[in-house]
Amino acid sequence: MRILTINPGSTSTKIAVFDKVFKKHKPFAKTTIKHNGSQMLQLETLAEQLPLRRKLIEEFLEEYDIELKSIDGFIGRGGLLRPLESGLYRVNDKMIEELTANAHGEHASNLGGLIAHALAEKGGKHAYIADPVVVDEMDDVAKMSGLNGIERRSLFHALNQKAVARKYSEEQGVPYEDLHLIVAHLGGGISIGYHRQGRVVDVNNALDGDGPMSPERAGSLPVCSVIDMASSSQSAEEFKKMVRSYGGMFSYLNTKDAEEVSDMLAENNLEAERVVKAMVHQIAKEIGGLFALTHGQLDAIILTGGLAYNQDIIQPLIETIDHLGDITLYPGENELDSMAFNMLALLEGRTKAKEY
């Protein structure tokens, strides 16, 4: 069986092709296509990027002599849709319409299903997404914000969180539905969820401003100070962009790259030290808050995402939270592997696709 996985980002498109050796969990063709920033800025909408990104993927496949008709499964990262239950979804006309129009918000991940569909159509197959960022399994009480008219949203790294939780359950020989886990995805954005017996019943909104600061996102902020800053000079869209893309670590150190920050620490940069300590403090506090909900039934804390490779961040975090319970590390943002895992389950008849 051959599976094509697609993960679009704002400045790149990650793709991988998995073949019969999938049991080794290694793709035989994989790349990150970097996109020209100025070229992308000339395109007004995400949908206008679709032909260019598709063409570059097709050129990569040609380099490896991979024909579209030889691919059995096409799957892209799921984007901003209406709230959904966890699972694998076929890309249908309704989904294409909403992703194209950014009906539920604009994010590069919206292109995942669209690109997969465009390529699958040429190969005579259907396309799919799995565990999109809008997976919503939150308890009703967790959605209350404290201000009537504003509700907390489930918007997080569902694909990777679910994948590492299931990986842990397999390694432990315990069904995911029997476990109580706290999973922290630590990347450009940070989401921390409480997985209670197979459902993520509480999680911070990693995109819109909730939870700890991250390399590029501001996280939770003092509301009245936000109102003052937002009303002083900037439009709503400019302010959203600032807290989503230029907040957090970047706003203090002018970089989103944790390795660059590690270099600053090696040079005894006091501001870098202060920022890292603050970010670790906020991550630990978020994990500790969810720990209070486990009623002593926590099986493990799982740390994943790109920052889990960075020892200047992960070591002090572990030292801060190790008294809460067992800690398991799955470093990296494993979206491509996770998509392939979900697609293989469909191709082998172990799961069924849902309709949007």
N, C-alpha and C positions, 0 to 999 in steps of 0.2 A: 504494500500500500504506500502511496506517495501523498504527502500533505504539504501544502503551501501555507505558511503563517505570515501575517502582515501586521506590523505594529507601527503606525504613523506617529511621529512626534512633530513638534513645531518646526524643527530645523533638520529633521532626518526621517528616513523610513527604514525600519529594521525588518528584514525578511529572512526566512529560513525555509529550507525544503527538507522534510524528514522522509526517509525511505524505509525499506524493509528492515533495516537495522535499528528501527525505532526503539526496540526493547533496551538498547544501550543508551537511549535518551540522548543521542547525538545527531544533529542534522548533518547531511552530507554536503549541503551548500548553504552558506550563511553570509550575510553582509549587512552593513549599515550604510545606506545611501545618504550622503550629506547633501543638503540642498543649499543653493546660493541664497543668502538672506535677502539681498537687494532684489533678486528675481522674484522671490516669494512676495515681497512687499508690493510689487507691481500688480499682483493678482488680488482683487478686492475681496473675494470670498474664498472659503475653503474649497467649495465645489469646483472653482476654477483651477485649483491645483491638481484635480483628479487626473486629467489627461497626461500631464507631465510626470506625475508620480507613477502612473500605470506604465507609461512608456519606459521609464528607467528600470522598473521591475522586469518588464519583458526583455529588455536588453541584457539584464543580469541572467535571466533564465536561458537566453540564447547562448551566453558564454559557456554554460554548463550543459548545452544540448538538451535542455529540458523543454519538451513540448507541453503546452497547456492541456492537450487532450490526454497526456500521460498522468496527469495529477488527479487523484481520487477525491481529495478534500481541500476545499478553499475556505480559510477562516481568517477573519480580521479582528482586531481588538474592538470591543464594543464601546460606543461613545455615549453621548448625552441623549438619552431617550426618556420616556416616562418611567417612573419607578417600576421595577420588575422583580420577580422572584428569581433566585439563582437558577442557572441552567444554560443550555445551548439553544440558540434561536436561529431559525432560518431567516435569511435576509429576504424580506418580501417587499411588495410595492409600498405598503404603508411605512415601513421602516426607511426605505430609500427616500421617500417624500420628506419625512421628518428630519433625517440626517442632512439631506441636501439643503433644507431651509433653516437648519440650526434651530428647529422649533423649540427645543428644550435647553438651548445654550450652545455656545460656540467653543469647540475644543478640537485639537488635531485628531483626537481619537475618533471623532465623527467620520473621518475618512476611512477607517478600518473596514467597516462593512461595505462601503461604497466601492473601494478598490477591489476587495475580494469578489464582490458581485460582478464588476466589470470584467475581471479576468475569468471568473467561473463561467460566465455567459459565453465567452469565446471558446472555452473548453467543453461546453455542453454539460455543465454541472450546476448545482445549486451552491450558494455561499452561506456562511454561517458566522455568528459571533458567539462568544461564551462569557458568562459572568461579567456583563458590562459594568461600568463604574456606577451605574444607577441601581444596582441590586439593593433592594429594600426589604430587610427582615427585622427592622427595629421594633422594639416594644413601643406601644403608644406613649407610655410615660417618658420614654427617652426622646420623643419628638417634641415635647413641650419645651419652649424656649424661655419662658418667663415673661413674655410680652404677647398678649392676645393679638392674633393677626400675623405673627411670625412663627413659623414652624421649623424645627431643625430638620435638615435633609440628610438622607443617606447617600453620600457621594464620596466614594473611596476606592482604593485599589483592590476591588473585589476579586479580580482574576488571580492576582498573585497571592492575596490573603487566603482565598479558598484553596488554591493549589498547594501551598505549603502546609496548610492545616490538614489536608487529605494525605499529603506525603508523610507528615508526622504520624497520622493515624495508622497508615500502612506499616510504617517502621515499628510502631508499638504493638501492632496486632490488635488494635482496639478500634471499633467503628467510630467514624467521625461523629456520628449521631449520639455517641455515648460520652464524648469528651467535653471538658470545659477548658477553653484556651483563650489567652490574650495574644493577639497577633499584631505586631508593630511593623508596618511597612515603612522603612526609612529611606526615602529617596529625595528627589527634587521637591516632592510634596510628601507629607507624612500623614499616614492614617493609622489609627490604633483601634482595633475592634475586639469586642468580647464575643467569642464564639461559644454559645451555650447550646450544646447538643445539636450541632449541625446548623445553627442559625446565628447570624451576626446581629445580636439583639441591641447592641449599642456601639456606635462608632462616630468619631468626629468627621465633620465635613471637610475633607482635605483640600478642596478647591476654593470654597467661598469664604473661608475665614473662620476656622474653628480648630481648637486644639493647639498643639505646640507649633512654634515657628519652625520653618524648615530652611534649606538653602535658598529658596526663592519666594516662599510664602510667609505672610506675616503671622498667620494663626489668629488666635483670639486676641482681641484688642479692647482697651477701655472705651466703651461705647461713646461716652460724651466727648472724649478727646477726638475720636474718629469723626464725629459730627462736626466739631469745630474745624478740623483740618480739611475735611471734604468740602465744607461750605465756603472755605476761605478763598479758594482760587481754582480748583479743578472741577472738571465735569465728572459725572458719575462714572462714565466709561473709563476715563483716565485714572480715576481713583481705584476702580476695580482692578485695572491692569497693574497698578502699583502694588496692591496687597497680594495679588495672585502671582505676579511674575518678578517683581522687583522689591519684594519685602524680605523679611527674615534675615538670613545671613548676608545676602547681597546688599541689603540696605545699610548695613554697618561696614562691610569689608569690600564691597564692590566686586565680589566674585561669587558664583554659585558652585564653584569647583572645590570640593572638600579637600582634595589633594593640595591645591594651592593654599588652603587654610592651614593644612598640616605643615607646609613649608614655612608659613608665617610663624607657627608655633615653635618650629625648630630654631627660628631666628629671635625667639623670646619677644614676639609681638604681643604686648599686653592687651590690646584691644581684641585681637583674635582669641586670646585666652579667655577673655571675659565673655565673648559671644558664644564660644563653644560650651563654656560652663553653663551659660544661660539656656542654650538649646537642649543640652543634656538634662538640665534641671526640669525644663518644661515637658520633655518626653517622659521622664521618670514620674512626674506628677500626674500625667495623663494615664500612664499604666497603673499607678497606684490608685487612681480614682476608680478605674474599672475593677481592680482587685477587690475593692470594697463590695462589689456586687456579686462576687463569686460564692459568698457564704462558706469559705473554706474548702470549696470543691475544685480549686484550680489544679489542672493536670500539668500545664506548662505555659511558659511565656515564650513565644516564638519571635525572634528578631530576623527580619529579612529586608531586602532592598539594597541599593548600591552603597548606602552609608554603613551597612553592616561589615563592609570590607575595611573601613577606616578605623584603625586602632585608636586614634586620638579621640574618637567619638564613642566607639562601641565599648572600649574597656572601662572608662569612667561610668558609662551607663550601666553596664553589668554590675560594677561594684556598688552602684546606688540601689539597684533593685534585686540583688541576689537573695536577699532575705525573704522575698515574696514567694519564691518557689523555684522549681527547675527551669532553666533557661536553655533553649535550643536555637542554634544559629543556622539559617539558610540564606547566606549572603547572595546578593544579586537580585535584579529585577527580571524574573523568569517568565515574562509574558509569552514569549514565543514557545517555550517548552510547555507552558500551561495550556496554550491554545491547541497545540498538537495533541496533548493528552486528552483534551475534551473531544477533539475531532476524531481521534482514534476510537474512543468509546462509542461514538455514533457509527463509524464504519464497521466496527466489530459487533454491532447490535447490542451493546451493553447499556445504551441509553437512547432516548428518543429526543428529537428536536422539538422545540416549542414554537408556536406561532405568535408573532407580535401583533 
